[in-house]
Amino acid sequence: MQFPKLHDVLDYVVKTHWQMSQLYQKLSRKAEQKKVKLLLDYLVEHEKAISDNLLKIEEHAPSQVINLWYQELTNDPLFKQYHAKDYGKDISLNDVIEIALELDDRLIDLYQLLASHAQSSKAKETLNNLLYIEKQRKKQFMMNALQLNGNDHE
């Protein structure tokens, strides 16, 4: 994959979050455990909210940031489309947590790579802000997932 401009990167990430929400929705339809469905439904909405937020950031970003070229970045291996195993109705809470954390880690790696290649301080600041937000989201998700997982005996 080639990222000519930061605008293209953000469009790619928005599309990927949409694909992630579709994956979680598909898994939710198959899952039978109530807690698994609850976590997957949360993730569907979470991914949609991230997409909406990124679209707003893209809309309000200065043109010198959004039009920054990334000639060094081609064939990005960090964010290949994720294909979950063919989980059925027996998908576990731990399976869902593992999928979500892997996808979060890929996004964090991508933001780190982009920030390290940013050619302007404004672009680096924007990408570092996105990186910080994603790390905070991951922490929040982990806390929620651990709490939900810890209540299995109820």
N, C-alpha and C positions, 0 to 999 in steps of 0.2 A: 504494500500500500504506500502511496506517495502522498505527502501532505504539502501541497504548494503554499498554502497560507494558513495562518492560525484560524481563520474563518472556516476553512475546510476541516481542520482538526476538530473544532467544536461541533460542526455538523456531524462528523463521524461519531463523536462521543454521544451526541444526542440520539443518533440512530441506534447506537449500541445499547444505550439505556432502554430504548423502546424495545429492542430485541430481547433484552434481559427481562423486561416486564412481561413480554409474551411467553418466554420460557417459564417464568414463575407461575403465570396463569395456567399454562398447560399442565404443569406439575400439580397445581392446586386442584384442578379438575379430577386428576387421577387419585390424589391422596385420600386416604380414609381416616387417618388420625386427626382429631380435632385440632390439636396443637400444631401439627404440621400444616394443616390448611390455614390456620390463623397466621402463622409465620409467613407462609407463601403469599397470602393475601396482603399482608403488611408490605412485603417486598414488592409486590405489583405496584402498590400506591407509592412506595418509596422511590422506585425507579421513574415513575411518571413525574413525581415532584422534582427529581433531579433534572430530568429533561426540560421541564418548564423553567427551572431556575437557570439552566445553561442558556436557553434561548433568550431569556431576559438579559443575562450578562453579555451575550453576543450582540444583542440589540443596542445596548448602552455603552459598549466598549468603544474607545476612541479609534478612529480609522487607522492611525499609525500602529496601533496594537493589533487590530483585527486583520489587517492586511500584511502583517509581517510574514516574510517568506521563510520557509524551512527547507532549504535545498539539501541539507545534510541528511534529512530523514526520508528514507525510502524503504519500502518493504518492511514496515514495522511489524516485528514478530510478537510484540507484547499484548496485542489486543485482538488476536485471531478470534473469529467467531467461536464462542463456547458451545460445545455440544455436550449436554448432560448425558450420562449413561441413560439407557432406556429404563428409567425408573417407572415402576408401576404403582399400584395402590399401597405397596408396602414401604414407600419412601419414608425414611426416618427424619426426625428433627435434626440429627447430626449430619445427615446427607445434605439437607437444605442449608445448614450453617456452613458446611464445607464448600458448597457451590457458591454461595454468596461471598464468602471470604476470598475465594480464588478470583472471582470477578472483580471484587474491590481491589485486591492486590495488583491485578493487571492494570486497572485504571490509575492507581497510585504510581506504579512504575512508569506509565505513559506520561503523566503530568511531570514526574521528576525528570524524565528524559527531555521533554519539551522545554522545561524551565532551564535545564543545563545548556540548551542550544539557543536560548532566546538571545537575540542580538540587540535588544533595547531594554533599558531598565524598566520601562512601563510594561512591556510584554512579560518580562521575568516576574514582576510584581503581580500581574494578573494571574499568571500560571501558578505562582507560589500561593496565592490566595485560594485558587481552585484546589491545589494540593492540600492545603490546610483544611479546607471544608470537607474534602473527601476523607481525610484521616479522622476528622471529628465524627463524620457520619459512620465510619467503620467502627469507631469506639462505641458509639451509641448503639449501633446494631449488635455488637458483641455483648454489651451489657444487657440489652433486651433479650437476646437469644439465650444467654446464660441464665437469666432469671426464668425464662419460660422453660428451659431445659431442667432447671433445678426444681421446678414444681411438678415433675413427672409423677411423683408419688401421691399427688392429691387426687 
